Amino acid sequence: MSIHPSKQTQRPLLQKFGIGCVVIVVLSVAGYWVNKTVQSYLGQSAIAATGLDIMSLPDALEAAKSSQKLVLADMSAIWCPTCRRLDKEIFSSEIVKAQIQQNYVFARIEYETPEGLDFRNTYDVVGFPTLLVLDDNAKKLVQLPLVFEPQEFTNNLQKVSKAVSY
């Protein structure tokens, strides 16, 4: 009598292991896709709820030149919970929107786009959300601290706009 398993009992074990691995991979990919889809939907909803006029960076730079305003550039990812929090708590605030509309042109740069890659490379951005204030020639003036209190955020915007004279 042999104590080694026969080849017949080894093969089903390997087949079961292989099928189990495939199932785990498929479930993982499906879970990732579902999560990203839900997070993206929530992100789109949060952006829409801000009521801000959102422009691409090139359009915002053009508008800034003609209106003599600064550009508030928001590098975000649509699926990012922190970015969504920024949209809900800061960009949806009436006092923040009033300050932006008075002194800034708002640009949102999506992290996972070619524009996002250019933005990251040009301004050495390593994470998101990142808020930069640019002049109408696309020169970076300041990176705003990430805060979630509307009055503090508005104060930061006012400091920058007062420091830059047009």
matplotlib code that plots the C-alpha trace (Angstrom):
import matplotlib.pyplot as plt

x = [0.0, 1.4, 1.1, 1.5, -1.8, -2.4, -2.3, -6.0, -6.6, -4.0, -5.6, -9.1, -7.4, -5.4, -8.6, -10.5, -7.6, -7.5, -11.3, -11.2, -8.5, -10.4, -13.6, -11.6, -10.1, -13.5, -15.2, -12.4, -12.5, -16.3, -16.2, -13.6, -15.7, -18.9, -17.2, -15.6, -19.0, -20.8, -18.1, -18.1, -21.9, -21.7, -18.9, -20.8, -23.8, -21.6, -20.1, -23.6, -24.8, -22.2, -23.9, -20.5, -19.7, -16.9, -14.5, -11.5, -8.2, -7.7, -11.2, -10.7, -7.5, -9.2, -12.0, -9.6, -7.8, -11.0, -12.4, -9.2, -9.7, -7.6, -8.1, -9.0, -7.8, -9.2, -7.3, -9.8, -10.8, -14.4, -14.4, -12.4, -14.4, -12.3, -12.9, -16.6, -16.4, -14.7, -17.6, -20.3, -18.8, -16.9, -17.9, -21.6, -21.3, -23.0, -20.2, -17.5, -19.4, -19.8, -16.1, -15.2, -17.6, -16.4, -12.6, -12.0, -12.7, -13.2, -11.5, -11.8, -9.1, -10.0, -7.1, -7.4, -7.5, -4.8, -5.5, -4.9, -1.6, -0.4, -1.6, 0.2, 3.4, 3.3, 2.6, 4.3, 0.9, 1.2, -2.2, -5.8, -7.7, -5.2, -6.3, -4.0, -4.5, -3.1, -2.8, -4.3, -0.9, -1.2, 1.5, 1.1, 0.6, -0.2, -1.4, -4.4, -4.5, -7.2, -9.8, -13.4, -14.7, -16.3, -15.3, -11.7, -11.6, -13.2, -10.6, -7.8, -9.3, -9.6, -5.9, -4.8, -7.0, -5.9, -2.3, -2.6, -3.5, -4.8]
y = [0.0, 3.4, 6.5, 8.8, 10.1, 8.7, 11.0, 10.6, 12.3, 15.0, 16.2, 17.0, 18.9, 21.0, 21.6, 22.7, 25.1, 26.5, 27.0, 28.7, 31.1, 32.0, 32.6, 34.8, 36.9, 37.3, 38.4, 40.8, 42.4, 42.6, 44.1, 46.7, 47.7, 48.0, 50.1, 52.4, 52.8, 53.6, 56.0, 57.7, 58.1, 59.7, 61.9, 63.1, 63.9, 65.8, 67.9, 68.7, 69.7, 72.5, 74.6, 76.0, 76.7, 74.1, 74.6, 72.8, 74.4, 75.9, 77.4, 78.7, 80.4, 82.1, 83.3, 84.5, 86.7, 88.3, 88.8, 89.7, 86.9, 84.2, 80.5, 78.1, 74.7, 71.7, 68.4, 65.7, 62.1, 61.4, 58.4, 60.0, 60.2, 63.2, 65.0, 64.4, 65.7, 68.9, 69.3, 68.8, 70.8, 73.5, 74.0, 73.7, 76.5, 79.7, 81.9, 79.9, 80.0, 83.8, 84.3, 82.0, 83.8, 87.2, 86.6, 83.3, 81.1, 77.5, 74.7, 71.0, 68.7, 65.0, 63.0, 60.1, 62.1, 63.3, 66.8, 65.4, 63.9, 67.2, 69.1, 66.7, 66.9, 70.7, 71.5, 68.6, 67.4, 64.1, 63.6, 64.7, 66.7, 69.5, 73.1, 75.5, 79.2, 80.2, 83.5, 83.9, 82.8, 79.5, 80.4, 78.7, 81.3, 79.2, 75.7, 76.1, 74.0, 71.4, 72.6, 71.6, 74.7, 77.1, 80.3, 79.2, 78.3, 81.7, 83.5, 81.6, 82.6, 86.3, 86.4, 85.2, 87.5, 90.5, 89.6, 89.6, 92.9, 93.1]
z = [0.0, -1.0, 1.2, -1.7, -3.3, -6.7, -9.7, -10.0, -6.6, -7.3, -10.5, -9.1, -6.2, -8.8, -10.8, -7.7, -6.8, -10.3, -10.5, -7.0, -8.1, -11.3, -9.2, -6.7, -9.6, -11.3, -8.1, -7.3, -10.7, -10.5, -7.0, -8.2, -11.2, -9.2, -6.5, -9.1, -10.9, -7.7, -6.6, -10.0, -9.9, -6.5, -7.6, -10.7, -8.4, -6.0, -8.8, -10.3, -6.8, -6.5, -9.1, -10.2, -13.8, -14.4, -17.2, -18.7, -17.8, -21.3, -21.3, -17.8, -18.8, -21.7, -19.5, -16.9, -19.5, -20.7, -17.2, -15.4, -12.8, -11.4, -12.1, -9.3, -10.6, -8.8, -9.6, -8.5, -9.3, -9.9, -7.7, -4.8, -1.5, -0.3, -3.6, -3.2, 0.4, -1.0, -3.5, -0.9, 2.0, 0.2, -3.4, -2.6, 0.1, -1.0, 0.5, -1.3, -4.6, -4.2, -3.6, -6.6, -8.9, -7.9, -8.3, -10.0, -12.9, -11.8, -13.6, -12.7, -14.0, -13.8, -12.6, -15.0, -18.2, -20.6, -19.3, -15.8, -16.7, -18.3, -15.2, -12.8, -14.9, -15.3, -11.7, -10.0, -8.5, -6.7, -5.2, -5.2, -4.4, -5.2, -5.4, -7.3, -8.0, -11.4, -13.1, -16.6, -18.1, -16.3, -13.8, -10.4, -7.7, -4.7, -3.7, -1.3, 1.8, 1.9, 4.4, 4.9, 6.6, 4.1, 5.9, 6.3, 2.6, 1.6, 3.8, 1.9, -1.5, -0.3, 0.8, -2.6, -4.6, -2.5, -2.9, -6.7, -8.3, -11.9]

ax = plt.figure().add_subplot(projection="3d")
ax.plot(x, y, z, "-o")
ax.set_aspect("equal")
plt.show()
